[in-house]
Amino acid sequence: MVKFILGPKGSGKTKWLIDQANEDIKEGNGNIIFVDVDDNHIFNLNYAVRLINAMEFNINNIESFYGFLCGIIGRDYDVEKIYVDSIYKIIPLEMEDLKRLKEDLELISEKFETEFYINVEYMLEDMPDDLKENCIELGIE
């Protein structure tokens, strides 16, 4: 399963990802990975959630990002869920990139039973119809 977490800046996307990861580590049987572009949330995440700073891995396009995620799963077959925060800050995520990423990640998601949650700065109304079922939109409270 691949889900895009949508909402404008300040809508709580990062908090939602952190809360979900922390909840999942308590309930799940597999490993939970949290990918971010810095280490700022290390103290907000449960110690058992693996925080990976994507900036350390020279991710510069959608292909290297996909390879990076595959490498995580290839190293650890017990990865249950991968949460990705703010990757759009280091690589552009245009609609075509999101469509391709969804297709590619769904293949490995099914094969390795890994779920992906990726936050993006789009709104549901901006998403094409073929991606809307893969979206969770958060609003400003």
DSSP file (Angstrom, degrees, kcal/mol; ACC not computed):
  #  RESIDUE AA STRUCTURE BP1 BP2  ACC     N-H-->O    O-->H-N    N-H-->O    O-->H-N    TCO  KAPPA ALPHA  PHI   PSI    X-CA   Y-CA   Z-CA
    1    1 A M              0   0    0      0, 0.0   115,-2.7     0, 0.0     2,-0.5   0.000 360.0 360.0 360.0 137.2    0.0    0.0    0.0
    2    2 A V  E     -a  116   0A   0    113,-0.2     2,-0.4   115,-0.0   115,-0.2  -0.992 360.0-178.6-124.3 124.5    1.2    3.5   -0.9
    3    3 A K  E     -a  117   0A   0    113,-2.6   115,-2.7    -2,-0.5     2,-0.5  -0.986  16.5-150.3-126.4 134.9   -0.4    6.5    0.7
    4    4 A F  E     -ab 118 135A   0    130,-3.4   132,-2.7    -2,-0.4     2,-0.7  -0.905  13.9-144.3-100.9 127.3    0.4   10.2    0.1
    5    5 A I  E     -ab 119 136A   0    113,-2.6   115,-2.6    -2,-0.5     2,-0.2  -0.836  26.1-165.8 -95.0 117.2   -0.3   12.4    3.0
    6    6 A L  E     + b   0 137A   0    130,-3.0   132,-2.9    -2,-0.7   117,-0.2  -0.666  26.0 106.6-108.5 155.6   -1.5   15.8    1.7
    7    7 A G        -     0   0    0    115,-1.7   132,-0.1   113,-0.5     3,-0.1  -0.668  59.4 -81.9 153.7 157.7   -2.0   19.2    3.1
    8    8 A P    >   -     0   0    0      0, 0.0     3,-1.8     0, 0.0     5,-0.3  -0.243  66.9 -69.6 -72.7 168.1   -0.6   22.7    3.1
    9    9 A K  T 3  S+     0   0    0      1,-0.3   131,-0.0     2,-0.1   112,-0.0  -0.356 124.9  25.1 -56.2 133.0    2.3   23.8    5.2
   10   10 A G  T 3  S+     0   0    0     -3,-0.1    -1,-0.3   130,-0.0   129,-0.0   0.518  85.2 116.1  89.1   5.7    1.3   23.8    8.9
   11   11 A S  S <  S-     0   0    0     -3,-1.8    -2,-0.1   129,-0.1   128,-0.1   0.550  90.1-102.5 -86.8  -6.1   -1.5   21.3    8.5
   12   12 A G  S  > S+     0   0    0     -4,-0.2     4,-2.6   126,-0.1     5,-0.2   0.683  73.4 140.2  98.2  19.4    0.2   18.6   10.7
   13   13 A K  H  > S+     0   0    0     -5,-0.3     4,-2.3     2,-0.2     5,-0.2   0.935  76.9  45.0 -61.5 -46.8    1.5   16.2    8.1
   14   14 A T  H  > S+     0   0    0      2,-0.2     4,-2.7     1,-0.2     5,-0.2   0.930 113.7  49.3 -63.9 -45.7    4.8   15.7   10.0
   15   15 A K  H  > S+     0   0    0      1,-0.2     4,-2.9     2,-0.2     5,-0.2   0.906 110.2  52.1 -60.1 -41.4    3.0   15.3   13.4
   16   16 A W  H  X S+     0   0    0     -4,-2.6     4,-2.5     2,-0.2    -1,-0.2   0.928 110.8  47.4 -60.2 -46.2    0.6   12.8   11.8
   17   17 A L  H  X S+     0   0    0     -4,-2.3     4,-2.7     2,-0.2    -2,-0.2   0.929 113.7  47.2 -61.5 -45.9    3.5   10.7   10.4
   18   18 A I  H  X S+     0   0    0     -4,-2.7     4,-2.6     2,-0.2    28,-0.2   0.934 113.0  48.4 -62.5 -46.8    5.3   10.8   13.8
   19   19 A D  H  X S+     0   0    0     -4,-2.9     4,-2.2    -5,-0.2    -1,-0.2   0.913 113.1  47.8 -60.3 -43.4    2.2    9.8   15.7
   20   20 A Q  H  X S+     0   0    0     -4,-2.5     4,-3.0    -5,-0.2    -2,-0.2   0.928 112.1  48.9 -63.9 -45.2    1.4    7.0   13.3
   21   21 A A  H  X S+     0   0    0     -4,-2.7     4,-2.0     1,-0.2    -2,-0.2   0.921 112.4  48.5 -61.3 -43.9    5.0    5.6   13.4
   22   22 A N  H  X S+     0   0    0     -4,-2.6     4,-0.9    -5,-0.2    -1,-0.2   0.886 114.1  46.2 -64.4 -38.7    5.0    5.7   17.2
   23   23 A E  H >X S+     0   0    0     -4,-2.2     4,-1.4    -5,-0.2     3,-0.5   0.915 111.6  51.8 -69.0 -42.9    1.6    4.0   17.4
   24   24 A D  H 3X S+     0   0    0     -4,-3.0     4,-3.2     1,-0.2    -2,-0.2   0.853 103.0  57.5 -64.4 -35.6    2.7    1.3   14.8
   25   25 A I  H 3< S+     0   0    0     -4,-2.0    -1,-0.2     1,-0.2    -2,-0.2   0.823 107.8  49.2 -66.8 -28.3    5.9    0.4   16.6
   26   26 A K  H << S+     0   0    0     -4,-0.9    -1,-0.2    -3,-0.5    -2,-0.2   0.840 123.3  30.0 -74.7 -34.1    3.8   -0.4   19.7
   27   27 A E  H  < S+     0   0    0     -4,-1.4    -2,-0.2    -3,-0.0    -3,-0.2   0.712 103.3  86.9-100.2 -24.2    1.3   -2.6   17.8
   28   28 A G     <  -     0   0    0     -4,-3.2     4,-0.1    -5,-0.2    -4,-0.0  -0.221  58.3-148.8 -86.0 168.2    3.3   -4.1   14.9
   29   29 A N  S    S+     0   0    0      2,-0.1     2,-0.1    -2,-0.0    -1,-0.1   0.588  79.7  61.8-102.5 -17.9    5.4   -7.1   14.5
   30   30 A G  S    S-     0   0    0      1,-0.1     2,-0.2    49,-0.0    49,-0.2  -0.343  93.6 -80.0-103.0-176.0    7.8   -5.6   11.9
   31   31 A N  E     -c   79   0A   0     47,-3.2    49,-2.9    -2,-0.1    50,-1.4  -0.599  34.4-145.1 -87.6 146.9   10.2   -2.8   11.8
   32   32 A I  E     -c   81   0A   0     16,-0.4    18,-2.5    -2,-0.2     2,-0.4  -0.947  12.7-163.2-114.3 130.0    9.1    0.8   11.3
   33   33 A I  E     -cd  82  50A   0     48,-2.4    50,-2.9    -2,-0.5     2,-0.5  -0.919   5.9-164.1-114.9 138.2   11.3    3.2    9.4
   34   34 A F  E     -cd  83  51A   0     16,-3.2    18,-2.7    -2,-0.4     2,-0.5  -0.969   7.9-164.7-123.1 113.6   11.0    7.0    9.4
   35   35 A V  E     +cd  84  52A   0     48,-3.6    50,-3.2    -2,-0.5     2,-0.3  -0.855  19.2 160.0-100.8 128.7   12.8    8.8    6.6
   36   36 A D  E     - d   0  53A   0     16,-2.5    18,-3.4    -2,-0.5    19,-0.4  -0.834  49.1-117.8-137.9 174.8   13.4   12.5    7.0
   37   37 A V  S    S+     0   0    0     -2,-0.3     2,-0.3    48,-0.2    16,-0.1   0.300  96.9  13.0-101.1   8.7   15.6   15.2    5.6
   38   38 A D  S    S-     0   0    0     14,-0.2     3,-0.2    17,-0.0    16,-0.1  -0.920  78.8-106.8-160.6-175.8   17.2   16.0    9.0
   39   39 A D  S >  S+     0   0    0     -2,-0.3     3,-1.6     1,-0.1     4,-0.2   0.154  76.6 116.0-107.5  18.1   17.5   14.6   12.5
   40   40 A N  T 3  S+     0   0    0      1,-0.3     3,-0.4     2,-0.1    -1,-0.1   0.751  74.3  50.7 -61.6 -26.3   15.2   17.1   14.1
   41   41 A H  T >> S+     0   0    0     -3,-0.2     4,-1.4     1,-0.2     3,-1.1   0.246  72.2 110.7 -99.5  14.6   12.5   14.6   15.1
   42   42 A I  T <4 S+     0   0    0     -3,-1.6    -1,-0.2     1,-0.3    -2,-0.1   0.837  82.6  45.5 -59.4 -33.3   14.8   12.1   16.8
   43   43 A F  T 34 S+     0   0    0     -3,-0.4    -1,-0.3    -4,-0.2    -2,-0.1   0.594 108.7  56.6 -88.1 -10.0   13.3   12.8   20.2
   44   44 A N  T <4 S+     0   0    0     -3,-1.1     2,-0.3     2,-0.1    -2,-0.2   0.679  96.0  78.0 -89.0 -20.7    9.7   12.8   19.0
   45   45 A L  S  < S-     0   0    0     -4,-1.4   -26,-0.1     1,-0.1     6,-0.1  -0.672  93.7-101.9 -92.2 143.7   10.0    9.3   17.7
   46   46 A N    >   -     0   0    0     -2,-0.3     3,-2.0   -28,-0.2    -1,-0.1  -0.328  36.2-116.4 -54.2 141.0    9.9    6.1   19.8
   47   47 A Y  T 3  S+     0   0    0      1,-0.3    -1,-0.1    -4,-0.1     4,-0.1   0.739 113.9  59.7 -57.7 -23.4   13.4    4.8   20.2
   48   48 A A  T 3  S+     0   0    0      2,-0.1     2,-0.4   -26,-0.1   -16,-0.4   0.613  83.1  93.5 -84.3 -11.7   12.5    1.6   18.4
   49   49 A V  S <  S-     0   0    0     -3,-2.0     2,-0.7   -18,-0.1   -16,-0.2  -0.700  81.1-128.1 -79.8 128.9   11.5    3.5   15.2
   50   50 A R  E     -d   33   0A   0    -18,-2.5   -16,-3.2    -2,-0.4     2,-0.5  -0.704  21.2-156.9 -83.4 114.5   14.5    3.7   12.9
   51   51 A L  E     -d   34   0A   0     -2,-0.7     2,-0.5   -18,-0.2   -16,-0.2  -0.801   9.7-171.9 -91.9 127.3   15.2    7.3   11.8
   52   52 A I  E     -d   35   0A   0    -18,-2.7   -16,-2.5    -2,-0.5     2,-0.9  -0.985  18.3-142.4-122.7 126.1   17.1    7.7    8.5
   53   53 A N  E >   -d   36   0A   0     -2,-0.5     3,-1.6   -18,-0.2   -16,-0.2  -0.779   9.2-162.1 -87.4 108.3   18.3   11.0    7.4
   54   54 A A  G > >S+     0   0    0    -18,-3.4     3,-1.9    -2,-0.9     5,-0.7   0.742  82.6  73.1 -64.2 -24.0   17.9   11.0    3.6
   55   55 A M  G > 5S+     0   0    0    -19,-0.4     3,-0.7     1,-0.3    -1,-0.3   0.747  88.1  62.8 -63.0 -22.4   20.3   13.9    3.2
   56   56 A E  G < 5S+     0   0    0     -3,-1.6    -1,-0.3     1,-0.2    -2,-0.2   0.499  97.5  58.6 -80.0  -2.7   23.2   11.6    4.0
   57   57 A F  G < 5S-     0   0    0     -3,-1.9    -1,-0.2    -4,-0.1    -2,-0.1   0.151 103.6-116.4-120.4  19.3   22.5    9.4    0.9
   58   58 A N  T < 5 +     0   0    0     -3,-0.7     2,-0.7     1,-0.2    -3,-0.1   0.863  44.7 176.3  52.5  44.6   22.8   11.8   -2.1
   59   59 A I      < +     0   0    0     -5,-0.7    -1,-0.2     1,-0.1     3,-0.1  -0.730  12.7 154.3 -80.9 117.5   19.2   11.5   -3.2
   60   60 A N        +     0   0    0     -2,-0.7     2,-0.3     1,-0.2    -1,-0.1   0.403  56.3  19.2-129.8   1.4   18.8   13.9   -6.1
   61   61 A N  S  > S-     0   0    0     30,-0.1     4,-1.9     1,-0.1    -1,-0.2  -0.961  84.8 -91.9-159.7 174.7   15.9   12.6   -8.2
   62   62 A I  H  > S+     0   0    0     -2,-0.3     4,-2.3     1,-0.2     5,-0.2   0.829 120.6  55.6 -65.3 -32.5   12.9   10.2   -8.1
   63   63 A E  H  > S+     0   0    0      2,-0.2     4,-2.4     1,-0.2    -1,-0.2   0.921 108.7  45.7 -67.6 -43.5   14.9    7.3   -9.3
   64   64 A S  H  > S+     0   0    0      2,-0.2     4,-2.2     1,-0.2    -1,-0.2   0.852 111.9  53.5 -69.2 -31.4   17.5    7.5   -6.6
   65   65 A F  H  X S+     0   0    0     -4,-1.9     4,-2.3     2,-0.2    -2,-0.2   0.930 109.5  47.6 -64.8 -45.7   14.7    8.0   -4.0
   66   66 A Y  H  X S+     0   0    0     -4,-2.3     4,-2.4     1,-0.2    -2,-0.2   0.926 112.7  48.8 -60.9 -45.2   13.1    4.8   -5.2
   67   67 A G  H  X S+     0   0    0     -4,-2.4     4,-2.4     1,-0.2    -1,-0.2   0.878 108.6  54.6 -61.5 -38.3   16.4    2.9   -5.1
   68   68 A F  H  X S+     0   0    0     -4,-2.2     4,-1.7     2,-0.2    -1,-0.2   0.926 109.6  46.3 -60.2 -47.0   17.0    4.2   -1.6
   69   69 A L  H  X S+     0   0    0     -4,-2.3     4,-1.8     1,-0.2    -2,-0.2   0.891 111.8  51.3 -65.3 -39.3   13.6    2.8   -0.4
   70   70 A C  H  X S+     0   0    0     -4,-2.4     4,-2.9     1,-0.2    -1,-0.2   0.892 107.1  54.6 -63.1 -38.9   14.3   -0.5   -2.2
   71   71 A G  H  X S+     0   0    0     -4,-2.4     4,-1.7     2,-0.2    -1,-0.2   0.867 104.4  53.9 -63.0 -37.1   17.7   -0.6   -0.4
   72   72 A I  H  X S+     0   0    0     -4,-1.7     4,-1.3     2,-0.2    -1,-0.2   0.940 113.7  41.6 -61.4 -47.0   16.0   -0.2    3.0
   73   73 A I  H  < S+     0   0    0     -4,-1.8    -2,-0.2     1,-0.2     6,-0.2   0.882 111.5  55.9 -69.6 -37.9   13.8   -3.2    2.3
   74   74 A G  H  < S+     0   0    0     -4,-2.9     3,-0.2     1,-0.2    -1,-0.2   0.823 110.2  46.2 -62.9 -30.8   16.6   -5.2    0.8
   75   75 A R  H  < S+     0   0    0     -4,-1.7     2,-0.4     1,-0.3    -1,-0.2   0.774 125.5  27.7 -80.4 -28.0   18.6   -4.8    3.9
   76   76 A D    ><  -     0   0    0     -4,-1.3     3,-1.3    -5,-0.2    -1,-0.3  -0.846  57.9-173.7-143.0  98.8   15.8   -5.6    6.3
   77   77 A Y  T 3  S+     0   0    0     -2,-0.4    -1,-0.1     1,-0.3    -4,-0.1   0.570  82.2  70.8 -70.7  -7.9   12.9   -7.9    5.1
   78   78 A D  T 3   +     0   0    0    -48,-0.1   -47,-3.2    -5,-0.0     2,-0.5   0.249  63.9 130.3 -92.7  13.2   11.0   -7.2    8.4
   79   79 A V  E <   +c   31   0A   0     -3,-1.3   -47,-0.2   -49,-0.2     3,-0.1  -0.565  28.6 175.3 -70.8 117.8   10.2   -3.6    7.4
   80   80 A E  E     +     0   0A   0    -49,-2.9    35,-2.5    -2,-0.5     2,-0.3   0.872  63.3   7.3 -89.2 -44.6    6.5   -3.3    8.0
   81   81 A K  E     -ce  32 115A   0    -50,-1.4   -48,-2.4    33,-0.2     2,-0.5  -0.996  55.4-157.5-143.6 145.7    6.0    0.4    7.2
   82   82 A I  E     -ce  33 116A   0     33,-2.9    35,-2.5    -2,-0.3     2,-0.5  -0.989   9.8-164.0-124.3 122.3    8.1    3.3    5.9
   83   83 A Y  E     -ce  34 117A   0    -50,-2.9   -48,-3.6    -2,-0.5     2,-0.5  -0.900   5.7-163.5-104.5 131.4    7.1    6.9    6.7
   84   84 A V  E     -ce  35 118A   0     33,-3.3    35,-2.5    -2,-0.5     2,-0.5  -0.965   4.0-168.1-122.1 121.2    8.7    9.6    4.6
   85   85 A D        -     0   0    0    -50,-3.2   -48,-0.2    -2,-0.5    35,-0.1  -0.923  63.3 -16.5-112.8 129.8    8.6   13.2    5.7
   86   86 A S  S >  S+     0   0    0     -2,-0.5     3,-2.1     1,-0.1     4,-0.3   0.668  71.2 146.2  62.8  24.8    9.5   16.3    3.6
   87   87 A I  G >>  +     0   0    0     32,-0.3     3,-1.9     1,-0.3     4,-1.7   0.784  64.3  73.8 -62.7 -23.9   11.4   14.5    0.8
   88   88 A Y  G 34 S+     0   0    0     31,-0.4    -1,-0.3     1,-0.3     5,-0.2   0.630  83.1  69.9 -63.8 -12.4    9.9   17.2   -1.5
   89   89 A K  G <4 S+     0   0    0     -3,-2.1    -1,-0.3     1,-0.1    -2,-0.2   0.711 110.4  29.2 -77.0 -19.9   12.5   19.5    0.1
   90   90 A I  T <4 S+     0   0    0     -3,-1.9    -2,-0.2     1,-0.3    -1,-0.1   0.622 127.3  32.1-115.6 -17.9   15.4   17.7   -1.7
   91   91 A I  S  < S-     0   0    0     -4,-1.7    -1,-0.3   -30,-0.0     2,-0.2  -0.996  84.5-109.4-136.0 145.7   13.8   16.4   -4.9
   92   92 A P        -     0   0    0      0, 0.0     2,-0.5     0, 0.0   -30,-0.1  -0.510  25.3-161.4 -70.8 138.8   11.0   17.7   -7.0
   93   93 A L        +     0   0    0     -2,-0.2     2,-0.1    -5,-0.2    -5,-0.1  -0.752  16.9 173.4-123.5  83.9    7.8   15.8   -6.8
   94   94 A E     >  -     0   0    0     -2,-0.5     4,-2.2     1,-0.1     3,-0.3  -0.364  49.2 -98.1 -80.0 167.9    5.7   16.6   -9.9
   95   95 A M  H  > S+     0   0    0      1,-0.2     4,-2.5     2,-0.2     5,-0.2   0.891 125.3  52.6 -56.7 -42.7    2.5   14.7  -10.6
   96   96 A E  H  > S+     0   0    0      1,-0.2     4,-2.3     2,-0.2    -1,-0.2   0.875 108.4  51.8 -62.7 -36.0    4.1   12.5  -13.1
   97   97 A D  H  > S+     0   0    0     -3,-0.3     4,-2.9     2,-0.2    -1,-0.2   0.915 109.8  49.0 -64.6 -43.0    6.8   11.6  -10.5
   98   98 A L  H  X S+     0   0    0     -4,-2.2     4,-2.6     2,-0.2    -2,-0.2   0.896 110.7  50.2 -64.5 -40.3    4.1   10.7   -7.9
   99   99 A K  H  X S+     0   0    0     -4,-2.5     4,-2.2     2,-0.2    -2,-0.2   0.940 114.4  44.0 -62.4 -46.7    2.3    8.5  -10.4
  100  100 A R  H  X S+     0   0    0     -4,-2.3     4,-2.7     2,-0.2     5,-0.2   0.916 113.6  50.5 -65.1 -43.2    5.5    6.7  -11.3
  101  101 A L  H  X S+     0   0    0     -4,-2.9     4,-3.0     1,-0.2     5,-0.3   0.915 109.7  51.1 -61.6 -43.7    6.5    6.4   -7.7
  102  102 A K  H  X S+     0   0    0     -4,-2.6     4,-2.2     2,-0.2    -1,-0.2   0.935 112.1  46.5 -58.9 -47.5    3.1    5.0   -6.7
  103  103 A E  H  X S+     0   0    0     -4,-2.2     4,-1.2     2,-0.2    -2,-0.2   0.936 116.3  44.0 -61.4 -47.6    3.3    2.4   -9.5
  104  104 A D  H  X S+     0   0    0     -4,-2.7     4,-1.4     1,-0.2     3,-0.2   0.916 115.5  47.2 -65.9 -43.5    6.8    1.3   -8.6
  105  105 A L  H  X S+     0   0    0     -4,-3.0     4,-2.6    -5,-0.2    -1,-0.2   0.828 104.6  60.6 -70.8 -30.5    6.3    1.3   -4.8
  106  106 A E  H  X S+     0   0    0     -4,-2.2     4,-2.2    -5,-0.3    -1,-0.2   0.877 102.2  54.3 -63.0 -35.3    3.0   -0.7   -5.1
  107  107 A L  H  X S+     0   0    0     -4,-1.2     4,-2.0    -3,-0.2    -1,-0.2   0.949 115.3  36.8 -62.8 -49.1    5.0   -3.5   -6.8
  108  108 A I  H  X S+     0   0    0     -4,-1.4     4,-2.6     2,-0.2     6,-0.3   0.807 112.3  60.8 -76.3 -26.3    7.5   -3.8   -3.9
  109  109 A S  H  X>S+     0   0    0     -4,-2.6     5,-1.1     2,-0.2     4,-1.0   0.933 110.2  40.8 -61.5 -45.7    4.8   -3.1   -1.4
  110  110 A E  H  <5S+     0   0    0     -4,-2.2    -2,-0.2     3,-0.2    -1,-0.2   0.917 116.7  48.8 -68.1 -43.8    2.9   -6.2   -2.5
  111  111 A K  H  <5S+     0   0    0     -4,-2.0    -2,-0.2    -5,-0.2    -1,-0.2   0.896 126.1  25.6 -65.1 -41.3    6.0   -8.3   -2.8
  112  112 A F  H  <5S-     0   0    0     -4,-2.6    -1,-0.2     2,-0.1    -2,-0.2   0.336 101.8-122.2-108.7   5.8    7.5   -7.5    0.5
  113  113 A E  T  <5 +     0   0    0     -4,-1.0     2,-0.4     1,-0.2    -3,-0.2   0.919  61.1 146.6  53.0  50.0    4.3   -6.6    2.4
  114  114 A T      < -     0   0    0     -5,-1.1     2,-0.4    -6,-0.3   -33,-0.2  -0.952  39.0-145.9-118.1 135.3    5.6   -3.1    3.2
  115  115 A E  E     - e   0  81A   0    -35,-2.5   -33,-2.9    -2,-0.4     2,-0.4  -0.801  10.5-153.9-101.3 144.1    3.4    0.0    3.5
  116  116 A F  E     -ae   2  82A   0   -115,-2.7  -113,-2.6    -2,-0.4     2,-0.4  -0.960  11.4-175.4-120.5 134.5    4.6    3.5    2.4
  117  117 A Y  E     +ae   3  83A   0    -35,-2.5   -33,-3.3    -2,-0.4     2,-0.5  -0.978  11.8 179.4-128.4 115.9    3.3    6.8    3.8
  118  118 A I  E     -ae   4  84A   0   -115,-2.7  -113,-2.6    -2,-0.4     2,-0.4  -0.967  19.3-141.1-125.1 123.4    4.8    9.8    2.0
  119  119 A N  E     +a    5   0A   0    -35,-2.5   -31,-0.4    -2,-0.5   -32,-0.3  -0.677  25.0 174.0 -88.3 138.7    4.0   13.4    2.8
  120  120 A V        -     0   0    0   -115,-2.6     2,-1.1    -2,-0.4  -113,-0.5  -0.954  38.9-117.9-137.4 154.5    3.7   15.9   -0.1
  121  121 A E  S    S+     0   0    0     -2,-0.3     2,-0.3  -115,-0.2  -115,-0.1  -0.444  75.4 107.6 -95.1  62.0    2.6   19.5   -0.2
  122  122 A Y        -     0   0    0     -2,-1.1  -115,-1.7  -117,-0.2     2,-0.3  -0.872  61.9-129.3-125.7 163.4   -0.4   19.0   -2.5
  123  123 A M    >>  -     0   0    0     -2,-0.3     3,-1.6  -117,-0.2     4,-0.7  -0.775  29.2-110.1-107.5 158.9   -4.1   19.2   -1.8
  124  124 A L  G >4 S+     0   0    0     -2,-0.3     3,-1.0     1,-0.3    -1,-0.1   0.861 118.5  59.4 -56.8 -37.7   -6.6   16.5   -2.8
  125  125 A E  G 34 S+     0   0    0      1,-0.2    -1,-0.3     7,-0.0     7,-0.0   0.743 102.3  54.5 -64.8 -22.2   -8.1   18.8   -5.4
  126  126 A D  G <4 S+     0   0    0     -3,-1.6    -1,-0.2     2,-0.1    -2,-0.2   0.670  90.7  94.6 -82.0 -18.4   -4.7   19.0   -7.1
  127  127 A M  S << S-     0   0    0     -3,-1.0     5,-0.1    -4,-0.7     2,-0.0  -0.495  80.0-115.8 -81.6 141.4   -4.3   15.3   -7.4
  128  128 A P    >>  -     0   0    0      0, 0.0     3,-2.1     0, 0.0     4,-1.1  -0.359  32.4-107.2 -68.6 156.8   -5.3   13.4  -10.6
  129  129 A D  H 3> S+     0   0    0      1,-0.3     4,-0.6     2,-0.2     3,-0.5   0.832 117.0  60.9 -55.7 -36.4   -8.2   10.9  -10.2
  130  130 A D  H 34 S+     0   0    0      1,-0.2    -1,-0.3     2,-0.1    -3,-0.0   0.576 110.7  40.8 -73.2  -6.4   -5.9    7.9  -10.5
  131  131 A L  H X4 S+     0   0    0     -3,-2.1     3,-1.9     2,-0.1    -1,-0.2   0.570  89.9  88.1-108.8 -14.7   -4.0    9.0   -7.4
  132  132 A K  H >< S+     0   0    0     -4,-1.1     3,-1.6    -3,-0.5    -2,-0.1   0.823  82.9  57.6 -60.1 -34.1   -6.9   10.2   -5.2
  133  133 A E  T 3< S+     0   0    0     -4,-0.6    -1,-0.3     1,-0.3    -2,-0.1   0.677 103.9  55.6 -70.6 -13.3   -7.6    6.7   -3.7
  134  134 A N  T <  S+     0   0    0     -3,-1.9  -130,-3.4  -131,-0.1     2,-0.4   0.159  95.0  96.6 -98.8  16.7   -4.0    6.7   -2.5
  135  135 A C  E <   -b    4   0A   0     -3,-1.6     2,-0.5  -132,-0.2  -130,-0.2  -0.859  48.3-170.5-118.0 143.7   -4.3   10.0   -0.6
  136  136 A I  E     -b    5   0A   0   -132,-2.7  -130,-3.0    -2,-0.4     2,-0.5  -0.985  21.2-155.1-123.3 116.5   -5.0   11.1    3.0
  137  137 A E  E     -b    6   0A   0     -2,-0.5     2,-0.4  -132,-0.2  -130,-0.2  -0.809   5.6-163.2 -99.8 130.6   -5.7   14.8    3.2
  138  138 A L        -     0   0    0   -132,-2.9     2,-0.2    -2,-0.5  -125,-0.1  -0.866   8.8-152.8-107.1 143.9   -5.1   16.7    6.4
  139  139 A G        -     0   0    0     -2,-0.4     2,-0.4  -132,-0.1  -129,-0.0  -0.689  28.0 -92.8-111.6 167.4   -6.5   20.1    7.1
  140  140 A I              0   0    0     -2,-0.2  -129,-0.1     1,-0.1  -128,-0.1  -0.665 360.0 360.0 -78.5 127.8   -5.5   23.0    9.2
  141  141 A E              0   0    0     -2,-0.4    -1,-0.1  -130,-0.1  -130,-0.1   0.422 360.0 360.0 -98.7 360.0   -7.1   22.8   12.6
